[in-house]
Amino acid sequence: MTSKSQVKVIEPGYEPVHEGHPSPLTYFKVAMTLVVITAIEVVVFFFEGLSYGIIPILAILSLAKFALVIMFYMHLKFDHKLFSTMFVGGFVLAFLVIFALLGLFKWFI
Amino acid sequence: MWAFLGSDCMFFGTLIATYLVYYGKSLSGPLPIDVFSIPVTTVSTFVLLMSSMSMVLSYAALTRGRMKAFRIWLAATIVLGATFLAFQVFEFYEFANHEVVVSCDDDPTKWTDLEASLAAGCLTGAAGDEVSVRGFREVEYHAGGEHGPEIEGVYGLTPRTNLFGTTFFSLTGFHGAHVTLGVIWLLSLFFFSFKKGGVTPKKNLDLDLAALYWHFVDVVWIVIFTVVYLFGVFEGF
């Protein structure tokens, strides 16, 4: 799963364990951050004064949650860059497909 | 696994794009604003986020050799995943049996399109005839409702109802199928861990891969929650 430089082999026969993984406390803090961001999303959603400003705010909050999960829970922050490239590559392509389709169907006009 | 997750990003990307392309193109209701319940979906989102936390704690416990804690956190993940699925089944059932109630004396400008089409039956009901409104079933007119004359009917949202139904159920249905597969995968690992040499601190790769898949399902839901539910109910979108 990880490159040699980032893998700690405890003893022969063990499968690689990711070195430098966060502690359970960090995982808990990430979870609480995710919950707080979700709560903010819902509060922002019911706040009427924002009008169209709600769209970029919700998009940024959603992206922040997305980044937290893939960096810490999916340990991309600690893994080989190849894995990040494979996943982010797919994500960017998906994003481009969405925009291409929306453009094709004149969604922005 | 990363190559698969990258390709799955594109899979969900196309489903989200299709949903957005056809957003607002339905010729008849129900529309997102008629059926979505943000509080309920917020709770199910919370459940899925918590399942991701229990998943990482399960993996952390396994790599530290704490088998009992590993099984407890894994079982918690399975229960939370199943709870999320129960929420989805409940939501789909509610959508398919969506009840609309309209007070006939209300200000028509405040009605949604769906409510306005049901209110068309108020005149027939007031005349004492049997009420039938196109698209609705179980339509009933009550002359002495809580706030004056009322009309109620069931307008179910299914994949065949309108474009919103088709794209919404395709997107959330495929996500639900991913969650179901994840729950089965985690359940098999849970039972496999009791077998000698099954899942052990030495053999943790199986759980690591399942965890990656599970977190991916979580991040997809993060996007769906914002794009489909929050943007969907926002009137200016």
Interface residues (C-beta under 8 A of the other chain):
Chain A: M1 G13 Y14 E15 P16 V17 H21 S23 P24 Y27 F28 V30 A31 L34 V35 T38 E41 V42 F45 S51 Y52 I54 I55 L58 A59 L61 S62 K65 F66 V69 I70 F72 Y73 M74 L82 F83 M86 F87 G89 G90 F91 L93 A94 F95 V97 I98 L101 L102 F105 W107
Chain B: M1 W2 A3 L5 G6 S7 D8 C9 M10 F12 G13 T14 I16 A17 T18 L20 V21 I38 T42 T45 F46 L49 M50 S52 M53 M55 V56 L57 A60 A61 T63 P201 K202 K203 N204 L205 D208 L209 A211 L212 H215 F216 D218 V219 I222 V223 F225 T226 V227 L230 F231 V233 F234 G236 F237
